[in-house]
Amino acid sequence: MKPWPWEGNVQDVFAAMLIRHDWEVESLADTASKARGVDVLARRGERLLGAEVKGYPSTGYEDPARAHETKRSSPGGQARTWFAKGVLAALMLREEQPERESLLVLPDTQRYRDLLAATTTGLEAAQVHVVLLREDGTYDCPTWNVDA
């Protein structure tokens, strides 16, 4: 089992949270195979959402052949890249499926909190909601409510 901030675990916790709040999960991407497309599609009555999910980078490699090595890139720098890719995917979802609420779901880390603080105005203008998710399924996101 991979640790909490791995993308697949973040996606599983998010999907479970949606189900607990009476959302129907329409599709989940296969994160282990790095499947392309929207990671989570869900509906609740007339509400539709699409979510791009990112994990948090580790200091080591997942490839067993390189497991003994430490990555040259810092997790904080790599997290910035993952955040940027997530924002782009959420913006593209707004363009391609404007009827869906567009979410970027991230594990709740200080690095992601700092990146969110630096982009809040633009994300709100674009109607992209950033959900900072904890392992227990609770989250922070002042612009989105799972029950609204």
N, C-alpha and C positions, 0 to 999 in steps of 0.2 A: 504494500500500500504506500502510495506517495504521500508526502506531507501536505498539510492543509493549504498552503498557498499555491499548490499546483492547480493549473487551470481546470482540469477535470473535476477536482474536488470542489472548487469554487462553483463551477457550473452545477454540480449535483446538489449542493446546498441551496443555490438559488432556485433550482427547479422544485426542490422539496418545499421551499418557502412559498413559492407560487401555488403549489397544490394545496398546502395548508390554508391558503387564503382563497380557495375556490376558483383558481385559475385552471384552465385546461391547457396542458402543455402539448402543443401541436407537433413540435419537432425539437430534437436536441442533436447538435453536431457531435460527431465522434472525435473528441479532442485528442484521444490517444493517437489517432492516425492523421491528426492535423487537417481534418476535413475543412473544405472551403465553404463559404456561405455564412448566413446568420447563425449564430450559435444556439439561440433559443427563440422559438416562436411560440406565443401563447395567446390565449383569449379568455376573457371573462365578460360574458354578456356581449355588449357592443364594443367593449374595449379590446384592442389588439395591441400587442407589443412585440418588439424584436429586440434582442439583447446580444451585444458583443461581450464576451467574457474573456478576461485576461487573468492570469495568475501573477505570482511575484517571482522574479528570477532567483535562482539559487546560486551559490558560489561554486558548485561543482557541476560536472557533466553527467547527464543521464546515461549516455552511451557506456555500457560496461567496459569497453576497451579503454575509455578515458576517465573512468571513475576515480582513479588515483590522482588526476590532475585538478588544479584549481583554474577556473576561468580567468582569462586576462581582463575581461570587462567586469566592471563593478556592477553589483545588482542594482544600485541606484541609477546608474547610467542606462543600463538595459531596461529598467522599469520606465524610464522616460520614453524610450523608443516604443515599448509596448503600449504605453499610454497614448502616444501619438498615433500609432496604428489603430488602436481602439477607437479613438475620436474620429479618425478618417472613416472607419467602417460604420460608425453610428451616423455620421453625416451622409454617407452613401445610402444607408437604409432610409433616412428621411427623404432623400431624393427619389429612391426607387419605390418605396412603399409609404407614402406620406400619411396614409390612414393609420399607421402603427405608431405607438409611442416608441421612441428610440432610446435605448438604455445602453450604457457602458457599465458593466458589472466588474468590480475589482475587489480583491481582498483589502480589508481595512488596514492599511499601513501608513505610517507617517509620510513616507515618500509620495504615495498616491494622494494623500491629503494635501501635501504641498503643491503638487502639480494641479490638483483641482482648484486650489485657492488662486493659482496663477492664471486660470482659464475660465473662471466662473461666469463672467459677463458674456463672453463669446458663446459658451455652451448654452447658457440660458436663452440667448438670442436665437440660437439655432434649434432650440427645443430638444436638446440632447441632455438626458438625465444621467448623472453619474451616481451609481449606487455603490457605496463602500460597505461591503458585506463581511460579517464576522462568521466564524465557524459555527456558531450556534443558530444562525439564520436571522439574527437581528441585523439591522442595517442603518446607515445614515444616508439621507438624501433629502434635502429640504424642498426640492422641486418635484418629487414623485412620491406617491403614496400607493402602496400595494392594494389598499382597500377603497381608495377614492372612486 
